[in-house]
Amino acid sequence: MYAADRSRRCGSSFPEFAQGTIVLFALLLVCSFSLEAQNVTQWKGLSTAWRDAANWDKGLPDSTKTTRISVTDLDPYVPVPLDDDTARTKNLEIQQGGYMYFEAGGVLVVHGTETIQNLGKIYLGSGTIICLNNITFFNGGTFHADSGTMQFSGVTWDNKSGATFDPGTSTVIFNGSGSQTLQINDTSNFSFYNLQLLTQGTVSIDGDLVVRGDCYLAAGCTLNVPTGSSFIVNGSFTGDGVITGDGSFTPLPVQIVSYSVVARRNDVILRWTTAGEVNNYGFEIERRKISLTHTDTRGFESQNDGVNTTSNSPWGRIGFVAGSGTSTSPREYSFIDHNLPAGRYGYRIKQLDFDGSFAYYAATEVEIGFTPGEFSLRDNYPNPFNPSTTIEFIVPENGRVLLRVFNLAGEEVATLFDGEAEGGRPYQVLFDATNLPSGVYFSQLRFGSRLLTKSMILLK
């Protein structure tokens, strides 16, 4: 799967032509700064609506303007894209005391650089931020990734000493070309949750990185861990890329390469496959009840953004599946949780070695039954997927439903459902992306004037 190779001081007067040249240069310099100033949009803090031009000094941000968020009365949030109006900006500057939130499903594309200064914060929630250039988190800057997706195509991700990247349960994607570097300057542990390395070139880790969840290294991508750096994967490590460098690389001895949790009536079926096992005693299956998501005062869903939190039940063991000891061949496993009452549940797998050491693999949520009057677009499963995935939705009453899929450019790539749907009935629709390239896509559910959007990742 991988290979480890591890001035002269001037007089008091100038010729007249020189004086004229200096004056002209100064005028040009002032003009250039004036033009740059016109390309900056400063948040005014009037309300939270990104799309409202009244909230911005010098107009709405777009791919040619820099966005600056500073201390405001109310914090801006990035909206859910409507067709092709995804929020865009040239550079993004979260200045001292500035906060920025994302709606559930909100998407922002940063064409230039992204910086978070001291006491500046970003709360991604379940949104998506796509950074096409370099990122710098300065001392005291904080990025709460929550359960969102962060896509990075720049050359350098620089996490300064004292800056914080809180991974939550997010997915970070490196998908540039050529050479990219993750510069970790902090002496404390720096971690991602899920990491996908799709770069067609080399990604270098300069510092110590822990991946708490799963890591995927695509074919054509080289992960370089130089001397003095370390790379630890606590979940499954998969893919056909190459590992180089003399630094420390530590994957877990048991590699889970596929994992699914599917509801069937009142049962939940877990299936997983290992690529290889070393001293694997077995797997404990754990479950917890998920509470309802609260809505915060800004009017969008929130989990742990400092305003409202959930009160999920603790994890509890519900079963055990024996492992295969040591094996170099793929092994398939399954577990069925029978006769559950209606509700939303979380599942995770705890892998145990014979020596008592253990590791947790990615937690997944699933819903049994439905709530009358519910309007929802569920997360697709599996996600990431290749080449197909299942999308589930429920509408509150009988009516016409339109379920479509869009790419990042806002172009429709598929219509999955266009017709009458029965209220309260769960619908499951298959999205086949065999003929589409890898990337981020969006499922969009329209019911009357109501709209829901979810992001999906296609990996080939």
C-alpha positions as CSV (number, residue, x, y, z in Angstrom):
1,M,0.0,0.0,0.0
2,Y,2.8,2.3,0.8
3,A,6.6,2.4,0.7
4,A,8.6,3.9,3.7
5,D,11.9,5.3,2.5
6,R,11.9,7.1,5.0
7,S,23.1,54.3,0.3
8,R,25.9,55.6,-0.5
9,R,24.5,58.5,1.6
10,C,22.9,60.9,-0.8
11,G,23.5,64.7,-1.0
12,S,21.0,67.2,0.2
13,S,19.7,68.0,-3.3
14,F,18.6,65.9,-6.3
15,P,18.5,66.6,-10.0
16,E,15.1,67.9,-11.1
17,F,14.3,64.8,-13.1
18,A,15.1,62.6,-10.1
19,Q,12.7,64.6,-7.9
20,G,10.0,64.2,-10.6
21,T,10.6,60.5,-10.7
22,I,10.2,60.2,-6.9
23,V,7.0,62.2,-6.9
24,L,5.5,60.1,-9.7
25,F,6.5,56.9,-7.9
26,A,4.9,58.2,-4.7
27,L,1.7,59.0,-6.6
28,L,1.6,55.5,-8.1
29,L,2.1,54.0,-4.7
30,V,-0.7,55.9,-3.2
31,C,-3.0,55.0,-6.1
32,S,-2.1,51.3,-5.7
33,F,-3.0,51.4,-2.0
34,S,-6.2,53.2,-2.9
35,L,-7.2,50.6,-5.4
36,E,-6.4,47.8,-2.9
37,A,-8.5,49.6,-0.2
38,Q,-11.4,49.6,-2.6
39,N,-11.1,45.8,-2.9
40,V,-11.6,45.2,0.8
41,T,-15.1,44.5,2.3
42,Q,-15.3,45.1,6.0
43,W,-18.1,43.6,8.1
44,K,-20.3,46.3,9.8
45,G,-22.0,44.1,12.3
46,L,-25.5,45.1,11.5
47,S,-27.0,41.5,11.3
48,T,-25.8,38.1,10.5
49,A,-26.9,37.9,6.9
50,W,-23.9,37.5,4.6
51,R,-26.0,38.1,1.5
52,D,-27.2,41.5,2.7
53,A,-25.1,44.3,1.1
54,A,-26.0,46.6,4.0
55,N,-23.8,44.6,6.3
56,W,-20.6,45.2,4.3
57,D,-18.5,48.3,3.8
58,K,-17.8,48.7,0.0
59,G,-20.1,46.0,-1.1
60,L,-20.4,42.2,-0.8
61,P,-17.3,40.1,-0.8
62,D,-16.6,38.0,-3.9
63,S,-13.6,36.3,-5.5
64,T,-11.9,39.7,-6.2
65,K,-12.3,41.3,-2.7
66,T,-10.8,40.7,0.6
67,T,-13.2,40.0,3.5
68,R,-12.3,41.4,7.0
69,I,-14.2,40.3,10.1
70,S,-13.4,42.3,13.2
71,V,-15.3,42.9,16.5
72,T,-19.0,43.2,15.7
73,D,-22.3,43.4,17.6
74,L,-23.5,40.3,15.8
75,D,-21.4,37.7,14.1
76,P,-21.6,36.9,10.4
77,Y,-22.4,33.5,9.2
78,V,-21.8,31.8,5.9
79,P,-25.1,30.7,4.3
80,V,-26.2,27.5,2.6
81,P,-25.6,27.9,-1.2
82,L,-28.7,28.5,-3.3
83,D,-28.0,27.2,-6.8
84,D,-24.8,28.9,-7.9
85,D,-24.5,31.7,-5.2
86,T,-21.9,30.0,-3.0
87,A,-20.2,32.6,-0.7
88,R,-16.8,33.6,-2.2
89,T,-14.0,35.9,-1.2
90,K,-10.5,36.8,-2.3
91,N,-8.7,36.9,1.1
92,L,-10.3,36.1,4.4
93,E,-9.0,37.9,7.5
94,I,-10.5,37.2,10.9
95,Q,-9.1,40.0,12.9
96,Q,-8.7,40.4,16.7
97,G,-12.0,39.6,18.4
98,G,-13.8,38.7,15.1
99,Y,-16.0,35.7,15.0
100,M,-17.5,33.9,12.0
101,Y,-20.0,31.1,11.9
102,F,-21.3,28.8,9.2
103,E,-24.9,27.8,8.7
104,A,-25.5,24.1,8.8
105,G,-24.4,23.2,5.2
106,G,-22.9,26.7,4.5
107,V,-20.1,26.8,2.0
108,L,-17.3,29.4,1.6
109,V,-14.6,29.5,-1.1
110,V,-11.5,31.5,-0.3
111,H,-9.6,32.2,-3.5
112,G,-6.6,33.9,-1.8
113,T,-5.1,33.6,1.7
114,E,-6.8,32.9,5.0
115,T,-5.6,34.3,8.3
116,I,-6.9,34.1,11.8
117,Q,-5.4,36.7,14.1
118,N,-5.1,36.7,17.9
119,L,-8.6,36.2,19.5
120,G,-10.2,35.7,16.1
121,K,-12.3,32.6,15.7
122,I,-14.1,30.5,13.0
123,Y,-16.8,28.0,13.8
124,L,-17.3,25.7,10.9
125,G,-20.2,23.6,12.3
126,S,-21.3,21.2,9.6
127,G,-20.3,23.7,6.8
128,T,-17.5,23.5,4.2
129,I,-14.6,25.9,3.7
130,I,-12.5,25.6,0.5
131,C,-9.2,27.3,0.7
132,L,-7.4,27.7,-2.6
133,N,-4.3,29.5,-1.2
134,N,-2.2,29.5,1.9
135,I,-3.5,29.5,5.5
136,T,-2.0,31.1,8.6
137,F,-3.3,30.7,12.1
138,F,-1.6,33.3,14.3
139,N,-0.9,33.1,18.1
140,G,-4.3,33.1,19.8
141,G,-6.3,32.4,16.6
142,T,-8.8,29.5,16.9
143,F,-10.5,27.4,14.3
144,H,-13.3,25.1,15.5
145,A,-13.8,22.5,12.7
146,D,-16.8,20.7,14.4
147,S,-18.2,18.2,11.9
148,G,-17.5,20.2,8.8
149,T,-15.2,19.8,5.8
150,M,-12.0,21.8,5.2
151,Q,-10.5,21.6,1.7
152,F,-7.0,23.0,1.3
153,S,-5.2,23.5,-2.1
154,G,-2.5,26.1,-1.1
155,V,1.2,25.5,-0.7
156,T,1.5,26.1,3.1
157,W,-0.7,25.5,6.1
158,D,1.0,27.4,8.9
159,N,-0.2,26.8,12.5
160,K,1.7,29.3,14.6
161,S,2.7,28.6,18.2
162,G,-0.3,29.4,20.4
163,A,-2.9,29.0,17.6
164,T,-5.6,26.4,18.0
165,F,-7.1,24.0,15.4
166,D,-9.9,22.1,17.1
167,P,-10.7,19.2,14.7
168,G,-13.9,18.0,16.2
169,T,-15.1,15.2,14.0
170,S,-14.3,17.1,10.8
171,T,-12.6,16.0,7.5
172,V,-9.5,17.9,6.3
173,I,-8.6,17.4,2.6
174,F,-5.3,18.3,1.0
175,N,-6.0,18.4,-2.8
176,G,-3.4,20.7,-4.3
177,S,-0.8,19.9,-6.8
178,G,3.0,19.9,-6.7
179,S,4.3,20.3,-3.1
180,Q,2.4,21.3,0.0
181,T,3.5,21.7,3.6
182,L,1.8,21.4,6.9
183,Q,3.9,23.7,9.2
184,I,3.1,22.9,12.9
185,N,4.9,25.4,15.1
186,D,3.0,24.6,18.3
187,T,4.8,22.4,20.8
188,S,1.5,20.9,22.0
189,N,-0.3,18.1,20.2
190,F,-1.8,19.1,16.8
191,S,-4.4,16.8,15.4
192,F,-6.9,16.3,12.6
193,Y,-9.9,14.0,12.9
194,N,-10.2,12.5,9.4
195,L,-7.5,13.4,6.9
196,Q,-7.6,12.8,3.1
197,L,-4.4,13.4,1.1
198,L,-5.5,13.7,-2.5
199,T,-2.6,15.9,-3.7
200,Q,-1.0,14.8,-6.9
201,G,2.5,15.6,-5.6
202,T,4.1,15.7,-2.1
203,V,2.6,16.7,1.2
204,S,5.3,17.3,3.9
205,I,4.5,17.2,7.6
206,D,6.8,19.6,9.5
207,G,6.1,18.9,13.1
208,D,4.1,16.3,15.0
209,L,0.6,15.3,13.6
210,V,-1.9,13.0,15.1
211,V,-4.9,11.8,13.0
212,R,-7.6,10.8,15.5
213,G,-9.9,9.1,12.9
214,D,-9.1,7.7,9.5
215,C,-6.5,8.7,6.9
216,Y,-6.6,8.1,3.2
217,L,-3.5,8.5,1.0
218,A,-4.5,8.6,-2.7
219,A,-2.5,7.1,-5.5
220,G,-0.1,9.7,-6.9
221,C,0.3,11.4,-3.5
222,T,3.5,11.2,-1.5
223,L,3.4,11.8,2.2
224,N,6.8,13.0,3.4
225,V,7.6,12.7,7.2
226,P,11.1,14.2,7.6
227,T,13.5,13.6,10.4
228,G,12.3,15.2,13.6
229,S,8.6,15.0,12.6
230,S,6.0,12.3,13.4
231,F,2.8,11.1,11.9
232,I,0.4,9.0,14.0
233,V,-2.9,7.5,12.7
234,N,-5.3,6.3,15.4
235,G,-7.9,5.0,12.9
236,S,-7.6,3.2,9.6
237,F,-4.9,4.1,7.1
238,T,-5.8,3.2,3.5
239,G,-4.9,4.2,0.0
240,D,-2.2,3.5,-2.6
241,G,0.1,6.5,-2.0
242,V,3.7,6.5,-0.9
243,I,5.3,7.3,2.5
244,T,8.8,8.8,2.5
245,G,11.2,10.4,5.0
246,D,13.1,9.3,8.1
247,G,10.5,10.6,10.6
248,S,8.2,8.5,12.7
249,F,5.1,7.0,11.1
250,T,2.7,5.0,13.3
251,P,-0.5,3.4,12.0
252,L,-2.6,1.1,14.1
253,P,-2.0,-2.6,13.7
254,V,-5.6,-3.2,12.7
255,Q,-6.7,-1.3,9.6
256,I,-10.4,-1.0,8.9
257,V,-10.8,-0.2,5.2
258,S,-14.6,0.0,5.1
259,Y,-17.3,0.7,7.7
260,S,-21.1,1.2,7.3
261,V,-24.0,1.6,9.7
262,V,-27.4,1.1,8.1
263,A,-31.0,1.2,9.6
264,R,-33.4,-1.5,8.4
265,R,-36.8,-1.1,10.0
266,N,-36.1,-1.3,13.8
267,D,-32.7,-2.9,13.4
268,V,-29.3,-1.4,12.8
269,I,-26.7,-3.3,10.8
270,L,-23.0,-2.6,11.2
271,R,-20.5,-4.0,8.7
272,W,-16.7,-3.5,8.5
273,T,-13.7,-4.9,6.7
274,T,-10.1,-5.1,7.8
275,A,-7.2,-5.1,5.3
276,G,-4.8,-6.7,7.8
277,E,-4.7,-7.5,11.5
278,V,-1.9,-7.9,14.1
279,N,-2.8,-9.5,17.5
280,N,-6.4,-8.6,17.1
281,Y,-8.5,-10.0,20.0
282,G,-11.7,-8.5,18.7
283,F,-14.2,-5.6,18.5
284,E,-16.5,-4.2,21.1
285,I,-19.6,-2.5,19.7
286,E,-20.7,0.6,21.6
287,R,-23.9,2.7,21.2
288,R,-25.4,5.9,22.6
289,K,-28.7,7.8,22.2
290,I,-28.3,11.1,20.4
291,S,-30.3,14.1,21.6
292,L,-32.0,16.5,19.3
293,T,-30.0,19.4,17.8
294,H,-30.7,22.8,19.4
295,T,-31.2,26.0,17.4
296,D,-29.1,28.9,18.7
297,T,-30.0,32.6,18.8
298,R,-28.5,33.2,15.4
299,G,-31.1,30.9,13.9
300,F,-29.0,28.0,12.6
301,E,-28.3,24.5,13.9
302,S,-25.6,24.3,16.5
303,Q,-23.8,21.5,18.4
304,N,-20.9,22.8,20.4
305,D,-20.4,26.4,19.3
306,G,-20.4,27.9,22.8
307,V,-24.1,28.9,22.6
308,N,-26.0,25.5,23.0
309,T,-24.8,22.0,23.4
310,T,-26.4,18.6,23.1
311,S,-26.8,16.1,26.0
312,N,-26.2,12.8,24.4
313,S,-26.3,9.6,26.6
314,P,-22.9,8.0,27.5
315,W,-21.4,5.3,25.3
316,G,-22.3,1.7,26.4
317,R,-21.2,-1.7,25.2
318,I,-23.8,-3.7,23.4
319,G,-21.9,-6.6,21.9
320,F,-18.6,-8.2,21.0
321,V,-17.2,-9.7,17.7
322,A,-14.1,-11.9,17.9
323,G,-11.1,-10.8,15.7
324,S,-8.8,-12.9,13.6
325,G,-5.6,-12.6,15.6
326,T,-2.9,-11.9,13.0
327,S,-3.9,-12.0,9.4
328,T,-2.6,-10.5,6.1
329,S,-5.8,-11.2,4.3
330,P,-9.0,-9.0,4.3
331,R,-11.6,-10.0,6.9
332,E,-15.3,-9.1,6.9
333,Y,-17.3,-8.5,10.1
334,S,-20.9,-7.6,10.9
335,F,-23.2,-7.0,13.9
336,I,-26.9,-6.4,14.2
337,D,-28.6,-4.3,16.9
338,H,-32.2,-5.6,17.1
339,N,-35.6,-4.0,17.9
340,L,-34.6,-0.4,18.7
341,P,-37.3,2.2,19.6
342,A,-37.5,5.2,17.3
343,G,-34.7,7.8,17.7
344,R,-31.2,8.7,16.6
345,Y,-28.3,6.6,17.7
346,G,-24.5,6.7,17.5
347,Y,-22.3,3.7,17.0
348,R,-18.6,3.1,17.3
349,I,-16.2,0.2,17.3
350,K,-13.5,-0.4,20.0
351,Q,-10.8,-2.6,18.7
352,L,-8.9,-4.7,21.4
353,D,-5.5,-6.3,21.2
354,F,-4.5,-9.4,23.1
355,D,-2.2,-7.3,25.3
356,G,-5.2,-5.1,26.4
357,S,-4.4,-2.1,24.3
358,F,-7.3,-0.6,22.3
359,A,-8.4,2.0,19.8
360,Y,-11.7,3.6,18.7
361,Y,-12.7,3.8,15.1
362,A,-15.0,6.5,13.6
363,A,-18.4,7.0,15.2
364,T,-21.4,7.1,12.9
365,E,-25.0,8.2,13.6
366,V,-28.2,6.6,12.3
367,E,-31.9,7.2,12.8
368,I,-34.7,4.7,13.5
369,G,-38.2,5.7,12.7
370,F,-39.2,9.3,12.0
371,T,-40.9,12.3,13.5
372,P,-44.4,13.4,12.1
373,G,-44.1,16.7,10.2
374,E,-40.3,16.2,9.8
375,F,-38.5,17.8,6.8
376,S,-35.0,16.5,6.6
377,L,-32.2,15.6,4.2
378,R,-30.0,13.0,5.9
379,D,-26.2,12.7,5.5
380,N,-25.4,10.3,2.6
381,Y,-23.8,7.0,3.3
382,P,-21.2,6.0,2.8
383,N,-19.3,9.3,2.8
384,P,-16.8,9.6,1.2
385,F,-18.0,7.3,-1.5
386,N,-16.9,5.6,-4.7
387,P,-18.8,5.4,-7.0
388,S,-22.2,5.4,-5.4
389,T,-23.9,6.5,-2.2
390,T,-27.4,6.5,-0.7
391,I,-29.3,9.7,0.1
392,E,-32.3,9.7,2.4
393,F,-35.0,12.3,2.8
394,I,-38.4,12.9,4.5
395,V,-41.0,15.6,3.8
396,P,-43.6,16.7,6.3
397,E,-46.6,16.2,4.1
398,N,-47.6,15.0,0.6
399,G,-46.3,17.1,-2.2
400,R,-43.8,17.6,-5.0
401,V,-40.2,17.0,-4.2
402,L,-37.1,17.8,-6.2
403,L,-33.8,16.2,-5.2
404,R,-30.7,17.3,-7.3
405,V,-26.9,17.1,-7.1
406,F,-24.6,20.1,-7.9
407,N,-20.9,20.4,-8.2
408,L,-18.7,23.2,-6.7
409,A,-19.3,25.4,-9.8
410,G,-23.1,25.3,-9.1
411,E,-23.7,23.1,-12.1
412,E,-26.4,20.4,-11.8
413,V,-24.9,17.0,-12.4
414,A,-27.9,14.8,-11.5
415,T,-31.7,14.8,-10.7
416,L,-32.4,12.0,-8.3
417,F,-36.0,12.6,-7.5
418,D,-38.6,14.7,-9.2
419,G,-42.2,13.9,-8.3
420,E,-44.8,13.4,-5.6
421,A,-43.6,12.2,-2.2
422,E,-45.7,10.9,0.7
423,G,-45.3,12.9,3.9
424,G,-43.6,11.1,6.8
425,R,-42.2,8.3,4.7
426,P,-38.4,7.9,4.5
427,Y,-37.2,7.8,0.9
428,Q,-33.8,6.4,0.0
429,V,-32.2,7.3,-3.4
430,L,-29.0,6.0,-4.9
431,F,-26.6,8.5,-6.4
432,D,-24.3,6.8,-9.0
433,A,-21.2,9.0,-9.7
434,T,-19.4,6.6,-12.0
435,N,-18.9,9.2,-14.7
436,L,-18.1,12.1,-12.5
437,P,-14.6,13.2,-11.2
438,S,-13.5,13.2,-7.6
439,G,-14.5,16.2,-5.6
440,V,-17.1,17.8,-3.3
441,Y,-20.7,17.7,-4.4
442,F,-23.9,19.0,-2.9
443,S,-27.3,17.3,-2.6
444,Q,-30.2,19.7,-2.6
445,L,-33.7,18.9,-1.5
446,R,-36.5,21.3,-2.5
447,F,-40.1,21.0,-1.1
448,G,-42.2,24.0,-1.9
449,S,-40.3,27.1,-0.8
450,R,-38.1,25.1,1.6
451,L,-34.6,24.0,0.8
452,L,-32.0,21.8,2.4
453,T,-28.4,21.2,1.3
454,K,-25.8,18.6,2.3
455,S,-22.1,18.2,1.1
456,M,-20.7,14.9,-0.2
457,I,-17.2,13.7,-1.1
458,L,-16.5,11.5,-4.1
459,L,-13.1,9.8,-3.9
460,K,-11.8,7.7,-6.8
